[in-house]
Amino acid sequence: IGSLALSIDGANTMSLSMSDTARTAFRVGAADELFRGAVLPTPHTIVLTTTVNGQPQQLVARVRALGDAVTYVQFAIQEGKLVQTAWASRTSNPF
């Protein structure tokens, strides 16, 4: 994994250069939070850009945030490609 860049609705939200330690951790299954914040309960476009095995990749996810829940978006690498899942939690204390 190379550097990561995340945008939400066209706004650059974060960028991150990966250390050798972080790359090793991700190779063996580690996870890391890239963004946490309040968003309006509407559809959003989330774009993650990175390099996997020397190849640039970009994944565009369209997710509808619900007003009465916390919406999670998870990115992963499977067989050398970025993949994404999303789900909502309606618990009283989701964090």
N, C-alpha and C positions, 0 to 999 in steps of 0.2 A: 504494500500500500504506500502510495506517495502522499503528497500533501492533500488535504481535504478542503473543499469549499462548499458552503451551504448557503442557499438563498431561499427566502420565503416571499412569494408574491413579487419577485423581481428585485427585492432588496437584499444586498449582500449581508448576510446575518453573521457569518463567521468564516474564518479560514484558519487552518492549522497545519503546521509542518510537523511531521511525525519523527520522533526520535528513534534511534535504533532499538531502544528498550520497548517503546510502544509498538513498533513493527513486529518485534518478536512476540509480544503479548497478544497482539491481534492474530498472529499466525496460529496460536494455540487456543484461540477461542475467547479472548478477552472482549469486553464491551466497554463503551465509554459514552457518556451523555454529551451530545454536541450542542444542544439548545434546549432551554426550558423557558417558557414565557407565556404570557396571556395573549390570546388571539381572539378576534371576533368570531362568533359562531356562524361562519359562512364557509364556502369552499375556498381552499387555499392551494397554491401550486408550490411544491417544495422541490428544489433541485439540488442534488448532491453530485459534485464533480470530484473525481480522484483519478489516480493512476493505479492500476492493478496489474502486476506482472509486467510492468513497463508499457502497458497500453492505456491511453487515456479513456476514461469512461464517464458517462453522465447518465443519471437516472432522474427522470421527472415523475413525481408522484402528485396526483391530485387527490386531496383529502378534504372531507367536509368535517369541520370542527362542530361539535354539538354544544348547545348552550348549557345543558345540564350535566355535562360529563367532561372528563379529561380525555383528550385524544392523543394517543401515542403513535408515533411513526418510527418503525425500526428498519434500518438498512443493514444488510449483511452481504457477504461475498460467498457465493456458492458456485463451485466449478469455475472459478475465475471471473465470474460476472456479478455485478451489483444486482441485488434483489431487494424488495421492499414489502413490508406488511404494515397494516395499521389496525388499531382497535381502540375502543372507547371504554372507559371505566366510570361507573356511576357510584362508586363507594363514597362514603362520607369523608374519608381522608385518603385520597389516592396517592399521596406522596409519603 
